[in-house]
Amino acid sequence: MTREQITALEGRKLDAAVAEHVMGYRRRIVPKDVDGKHGGTEVLVPASVDHDSFCYPPKGPIPFTFFVPHYSTDIAAAWEVVQHLATPDEALTMTYGKGDWVVAVGSAEVVASSKSAPEAICRASLLAALKRAAEKNGGGEA
């Protein structure tokens, strides 16, 4: 994922990216239910969920983001991302001014802004994940 791709993400696609790249969700295939009509669809689920403990979603198509919180629009869900990022060794700052929220992740030296606090949190967390992955793989900028 690139900085440009992160900037272009919106809505549930942004939520899915945060779930997978920041919060540790994994891609899983929903098993087929008893009548064999549903399931077999890829979803993102928390890492703690395994195939044996899946609960079946409502009948019908299963969206890829079925289990993913609304990180980019719900401040309570976005705060889970903040708590995940915030450690004694990590400086994370949020400011508001002139109609924009600005979120900075200190050790990764990334900044993201948005009219919405949850969206700014999501973008900053993804940029930090991108930068850390690039550093781990031998360099690059976020």
C-alpha positions in Angstrom: 0.0 0.0 0.0 1.3 3.5 -0.9 0.7 6.9 0.6 -1.5 7.8 -2.4 -3.6 4.6 -1.9 -4.0 5.4 1.8 -5.1 9.0 0.9 -7.6 7.6 -1.6 -9.3 5.2 0.7 -12.7 6.1 2.0 -15.5 4.5 4.0 -15.5 0.8 4.6 -12.4 0.3 2.5 -10.5 2.6 4.9 -12.0 0.7 7.8 -10.9 -2.6 6.3 -7.3 -1.3 5.7 -7.0 -0.2 9.3 -8.4 -3.5 10.6 -6.0 -5.5 8.6 -2.8 -3.4 8.6 -3.1 -1.7 12.1 -5.4 -3.8 14.3 -4.2 -7.2 13.2 -7.4 -8.6 11.6 -6.9 -11.5 9.2 -8.5 -12.6 6.0 -10.6 -15.7 6.5 -13.1 -17.6 4.4 -16.6 -18.0 6.0 -17.4 -21.7 6.0 -20.5 -22.8 4.2 -23.6 -23.1 6.3 -25.7 -26.3 6.6 -27.7 -25.7 3.4 -24.5 -25.0 1.5 -25.9 -21.8 0.1 -23.9 -19.2 2.0 -20.3 -19.0 3.0 -17.1 -19.4 1.1 -16.8 -15.6 1.1 -13.6 -13.9 2.3 -14.0 -11.6 5.3 -11.8 -9.8 7.8 -12.0 -11.1 11.3 -10.2 -10.3 14.6 -7.0 -12.5 14.9 -8.6 -14.3 17.9 -11.4 -15.7 15.7 -10.8 -19.1 14.1 -12.9 -21.1 11.7 -14.5 -23.2 14.4 -15.8 -20.2 16.3 -17.4 -18.3 13.4 -21.0 -17.2 13.9 -22.9 -17.1 10.7 -24.0 -13.6 9.4 -27.5 -13.0 8.2 -28.5 -14.8 5.0 -27.4 -13.3 1.8 -24.1 -11.8 0.5 -21.5 -11.3 3.1 -19.5 -8.1 2.8 -15.7 -8.3 3.1 -15.9 -5.9 6.0 -18.7 -7.8 7.9 -16.8 -8.0 11.2 -14.8 -4.7 10.9 -15.7 -1.8 13.2 -16.5 1.6 11.6 -13.1 3.0 12.5 -13.3 6.0 10.1 -16.7 7.3 11.2 -17.2 6.2 14.8 -15.1 7.9 17.4 -15.4 5.1 19.8 -14.0 2.6 17.3 -11.3 5.1 16.2 -10.3 5.4 19.9 -9.6 1.7 19.9 -7.0 2.5 17.2 -5.5 5.3 19.3 -5.3 2.9 22.3 -3.7 0.3 20.1 -1.1 2.8 18.9 -0.5 4.6 22.2 2.3 3.1 24.3 4.8 4.5 26.7 7.3 4.7 23.9 5.0 6.2 21.3 4.0 9.9 21.1 0.7 10.3 19.5 -0.8 13.8 19.3 -4.2 15.1 18.1 -4.9 18.8 17.5 -7.8 20.7 16.0 -7.6 24.0 14.2 -9.2 25.8 11.3 -11.7 23.0 10.7 -9.2 20.1 10.5 -8.1 17.4 12.9 -4.4 16.6 12.7 -3.0 13.4 14.1 0.8 12.7 14.4 2.5 9.5 15.2 5.8 10.4 16.7 8.2 7.5 16.2 7.0 7.0 12.7 7.1 10.8 12.0 3.9 10.8 10.1 1.0 13.3 10.1 -2.5 13.0 8.7 -5.3 15.5 8.7 -9.1 15.4 8.0 -12.3 17.3 8.7 -13.2 14.2 10.8 -11.2 13.0 13.9 -11.8 9.3 13.2 -10.7 9.6 9.6 -7.5 11.5 10.6 -6.8 8.8 13.2 -7.2 6.0 10.6 -5.0 7.7 8.0 -2.2 8.4 10.5 -2.3 4.9 11.8 -2.0 3.5 8.2 0.8 5.9 7.3 2.6 4.8 10.5 2.1 1.1 9.6 3.3 1.8 6.0 6.4 3.6 7.2 7.3 0.9 9.8 6.9 -1.8 7.1 9.1 0.1 4.7 11.8 0.5 7.4 11.6 -3.2 8.3 12.0 -4.1 4.6 15.1 -1.9 4.1 14.0 1.7 3.8 11.5 4.0 2.1 9.4 6.9 3.1 5.7 7.0 4.0 
